[in-house]
Every structure is written in structure tokens, then in C-alpha cells.
């Protein structure tokens, strides 16, 4: 479980609510290195899901934030753990977000994984890197 703040406005940050939510695990039958490349490619080229996307090498986590004007809507950290050579787990830790925003984010991650599995579009982008 993790503490997750309810979305708030920068103008009204005096009254902040929170709740406890579980971390979300998404099992993938994709190599960790390839999955990292897919995540990076997807968030760099798709601006609608996040306002800020970054990687912290000291703890091996991606940080994704979504703000619109003065509203802080979503902040999650995402880590990718290798199970074995062909399998990985994506762990999503919600820090700020409504249930709807978090659900939309998780659906987007699952769509990315399914797109990789079903098409050659992303595969062709990574051929030189594998």
C-alpha cells in the first residue's frame, strides 16, 4: 500500500486529502530492456497522457506527472522488474491521482504492451537497439 493524494489545485493546496492505494503490478511476457525502450518511446511521443516524464537512475524508476493549468491530476512512479529473460513486471505506484486517472494510466500501459505484441510498428523502431 502507498499513500496517494487526491488531485488538487496549486491555488488551493492548503486542503489536501489522501487515501491508501495498492501498488499495481502488470505482468508482461516481454524482455525488460525492450519494455524499457517501449515505455520511453511511448511517453516521449505521446504528450496527452503526461505533462512530465523522467527517469531517476539512482532508484531505477520512471516518474510520470500530469498537470493541466494549475491542477495536479496525476503523479505515478513506474518501475520495471525482470522476472527472467523473456518476462517482466511493471510496478505502478500512484502518488497523486483519482481512481479514474490511475485507471486510465494503467489502461494506457496495457495498450502499449498489447500494441507491441500485435504489431510491427514499435518493433521496427527498436530493431537497431536490440
Phi, psi and omega in degrees: 000150179222156177277128182234122178284147172285141179310144184216167178260142176297331180287336183233052184275003179287331183245095183246131178252157178215168175210168178260131180228152178281155170291152183249127179250133178238112180278135182228141174264056180226141177303141183303315182297318178294319180297321176299316178297320180296315180299312180300311180301315184295316183282331177289325184262000180233096185280345185289333185274334182215155175265326182226133177225128180210170181231131177254107184288338181289329177241008175057047180231147171267146177240128182235128180231145178228119176231147174228118186054242181260013182260126175265104189265325186207139169212118178227154168250149185226126175234150182239118182251137178276130175269310172206190186301325185253000184228142180218164175232131174264126179248119181256124178245104179288130177250324175219135175155152173279165177302321181295314180297318180294317179298317178299320180296314180296320177298320178298316178299315180296323177295320178300313181297315180294323177297317178300317182290329188259347182228167177262359184302306181287324180302315181297327179293328186260001184304319182288337185269345184274000000 
